């Protein structure tokens, strides 16, 4: 079962720490941008910083389309006004790369990540926080593509650098800790991953707040790990706590809430409670189709998960078209060699075999 892991890109333009009140923050950010456009001009550096902050807020809300428009505007203007290698321009490049990665546009994100990392290392230095954010971002992209061997050393370098430069309990350091734990989980090293996930969660609860989005992401990550280990009794209360808090703090259709919904559904399926799991899988799929789009990698994960549930119920006629749709889309979006594509191919083959057909 593939579940979304909350990762941290930690760029310089982002909402302030603390639990975000999006309903209050967004109109304030928009009024700030409008006032600065009138007083300073649309391409003044302060105006562009406010535009980037508004984009980061929209990204945190799950409004990827709105965020992308503003991140691109800020990047293009900063290139003109400040130059292509000014630190603020490089921050904008990092922000756009991370947003494209979150959208599942790995082909669009990778050259931006690589360009940002090369320029940050040269202009800012190898251990500048911006360079370490670029390193972390490229590592996250490689993990998303299924290239764990290339991602792991980058995650480790980013974590070690952040521990030295920012300190062991800085939120960005804890983001790197979570990211490395997620990679180790993907590799099957559950013992090491659990230790890092617990360390990150305990620190985030102290440093931020128990209901800060980063803390809730860490809680979901630990729940998913325990579920994958077969510790359903340990995982279930964490899944339920994360889902309830995400729905309240982030909103019912935020990508983080939908990931929590998918995680709880996966746990219920693992326990054999198909009747309780099915509506949750369907809600997660429908929400992701609306919010992320029908071919976003997370949407395809939900499609695959619902198909697997129907297969487990013996509903082969319902499962087969979903498995085929997931496979065809993953081949287009992720490529034929991506681990998730391989998983879809295997799922369809097993289903066809169980039906007495040839894959």
N, C-alpha and C positions, 0 to 999 in steps of 0.2 A: 504494500500500500504506500503510495507516494503522497506525502503531505507537504504543504507549503511551510517552509522555515522562514521565520522573520529574520532578515539579515540587516546589517547596519552598513550604510555607505558613508555616513558621517561627513558631509561636506560642510563648507564654511557658511553657506546661506541656508539656514534652517530655523524652524520655530524654536523659541526658547524652551529650556527644560521646564518640566512640570506638566501636569495633566492638562491637555489642550481643551479649551472651551471653544470649539470651532464656530459655534453660533455667534459668539461675541467677538472672537479674534478676526474672522474674515472681514466683516464690515469695517472694523477699525483699520485693518491693513489696506483695504481698498480706499478708504478716506485719506489715509496717509499718502498713498500713491497719487491720488488725484490732487491733493494739496501741493505736493512737491512738483508735480508736472506743471501746475500753474505758477508756482513761486520760483522754481529753479530751472524748469525746462525738462522735456521728456528724456533727455540723454545725460543729464547731470549725474555724476557718480552716486550721489545720495539717492536720487530717484531710482537708479538702476538697482541699488541695494534693496530698496523697498519692494521693487518689482520681483526681485529674486526671493525675498522673504515671503511675499504673497504666493509665489509659485511653490515654495517649499511647504507652505500651509496647505495649498490645494493638493499637493502630492500626499501629504500626511492624511488628508481626508479621503484619499482614494480617487480624486478627480484628476486622472492622468492627462486627459485631453486639455483641460484648462491649464494644468501645470506646464505641459510641454510648450504650449503657445507662449507663455511668459518666460520660461527658461530660454527658449530660442530668441525671443526679443532681447532679453538681457545679454545673452552671449553675443549676438550680432552688434548691439550697441557698444558693449564694452570693447569689442575688437576695434571698432572705429574710433572710440574716444580714448581708450587707455592703451590700446595696442594688443597684439595677439598673445604676448607672453607676460602681461601684467598679472600679478597674483589673483586679482578679482576676475580677470578673464579666464584664468585657469580654473578658478572655483566654479565659474559658470559652465565651463567645459565638463568638469567632473559632475556637476549637477545634472546636466542634460544626459550624459552617459548613464548615470544611475537611474534616471527616469526611464530611458529607453530599455534598460535591463529589466526594470520592474514591469514594463509593458510586455516583456517577452521578445523584444526586438534585439536579439543578440547580435545580428549582423550589423545593425546600425550602431549599437553601443560599443562594440569591440574596438573599432579604429579610434573612437573618441577616448576611450579608457587608455589606450596605448599612447596616443598623442599627449594626453594630459600627464600621464606618468613620466614620459620622457622629458617633457618640458618642466614639470615640477621638480624633478630630480636635478635638472641643470640649473634652473633659475632659483629655486628655493633651498635646495640641498637635500640630501638623501633622508634626513630625519626630521624635516619640517613636517608639522601636522598635515599640511596640504598634500605633501608627497606620500605620507603614510595613508591618507584617505584614498589617494589614487591607487596605491598598491592594494589596499583592501578592496576597492571597487573592481579592479581587474581580476583579483582572485575570485570575487563573487561571481563575476561573469563566467570565468572558466569553470567554476563549479556548476553553474546553471547549464553550461554546455555539456557537462558530464566528464570534463577533463580534470579529474581529481588529482592526478599526478602533478600536473602543472599548477593547480590551485594551492595545494598544501604548503609548499615552501613560501609562497607569497603571503598566505594567511599567517604563517609563523613569523615571517619577517615583519609584517605589519603589527602583530601583537607584541613582539619583543621591542620594536621601536616605540610603540605607544606606551608600553610599560616604563621605558626609560625616559621618554620625553614628557608624557602627560601624567604618569603615575598609574599604579595598578588598579585604582578604583575610579578613574575618569570614565564617564559614560562611553567615550569612543573606544577606550581600552576594553571595556566590558562588551561592547559591540563586537570587537575582534575576537574576544574570548568565545562569545556565542557562535560566531561564524566558524571558528576552528572546530568547536564542538560539533556543529552541524556537519562539517566535512567528515570528521571522524565517524560520526553515526552513519553517514552514507557509505563509508568504507567497511562498516560492520564492526568497528572498534567501540562497542557499546560501553565498556567499562571506563575508558578514557573520556568518551563523550559525556557520560553521565557526571563524572567528576567536574568537568569544565562547565556544563550546563548548571549544575547546582551552585558552583562558585559564582557564576555570573548572576544567577537569579538572586542569591542572598545579597550580593553587593548592590545590585540595582534596586532592591527593596529598601536598602539603607540610603543610597546616594540620590535616587530619584524619589519615586513614590510607589506604593504597591499597585496603583492603578495607572501609572504612566504607560503610554503605549509601548515603550521599549521593555518595561517590566512585564507587561502582559504578553508580549512576544516571547520573552524568555520563559515565562510560565508555560505557554503553549509548546515551546520547543522541548522542555523537560517532559511534559505530558506525552508528546509524540514518541520520545525516546523510550519512556517506560512502557508505552503500548507496544512498540516494536520489540521490546525485550520479553513481552508476554506478561508484564506486571500490570494487569488490568485493574487490580484493586488499588494500586498506587496511582495509576494514570487517571482513572475516572474522576475523582474529585478535582484534580487539577484542570482537566478538560472543562468540567462544568463551571468551575470558578472563572476560568479564562473566558468562556463563552458569555457568561452573564455580565462580566465586567466590560468586555469588548463591546457588547451590544449597547450597554449603557453609556460608555465613555466615547466610543468611536462611531456608534450608529449601526443599525441592523444590516446595512449593505456595504459597509466599509470592507475592503479586502481582508483586513485582519480578522474581522468578525466572521466573514465567510470561511476563512481558513480554520478558525476555531470550530465552526459548525461542521466543516468537513472532518476535522480531527475527532470530534465527539462521535460523529456517524461511523467513522472507521473503528473506533473503540467498540461501539455497540455491535458492529458486524463481527469483530473479532470474538466477542462474547457469545455470538450466535443469536443475538436479539435482532433478527432481520426486520421484524415489524416496526421496531422503534428506529432502526437505522435508515430505512428507505426514505421516509419523508425528509429527514435531515439531508441525505445525499441529494435529493431532488431540489430542496430549497437552496443548497449551496451551489448546485449546478445552475439553476435559474438565475440566482443572484450574480454569479460570475459571468454568465452570458450577457446580462444587462450591463454590469459595471466594467468588466474587463474586455468583453468581446468574445465571440464564439471560438476563436482559435488561439486565445491566450494560453500559454502552457498550464496555468492553474485551472482554467476552464476544462482543458483536455484531461487533466488529472481527475477532476470531478466526473467527467464523462466516463473515464475508465473505471472509476470507483463505483459508479452506479451500475455499469455493465457487470462488474465483478459481483456485486450484490445480487443482481438478477440471476446470474449464473448459479450462485450459491443457493438460491431459492429454487433452482430447477427451471427457471424461465429462459430457456435457451433462445426462443424466438425473440424475446425482448432484448436479450443481451447482445446477440450477434450484430445487429445494425449499429449499436453503440460502440462495440469493440472495433468494427470496421471504420466507423467515422473517426474514432480517436486515432487509429493507426494511420489512416490517410492524412489526417491533419498534422500529426506528429512528423510524418515523413516530410511534409512540406515545410513545417515551421522549425523543427529541431534538427532535421536531417536523418538519414536512414541508420546512422551508426550511434545516435544518442541512446543512452541507457533507457530512457523512457520509451523511445520508439521500439527498442528491442523488447521491452516488457510488453508493449501493446501487441507486437507480432507474436510473442509467446502466448499471450492470453487468448488471442484469436485461434491460434493453432490448437491449443488445449481444448477450447470450446468445440471446434470442428471435429476433433478426434473423439470427444465425448459424444457427439452426435452421430458418430460412425462415418464421418466424411473425411476426406483428405484435405490437409491444409494447403 
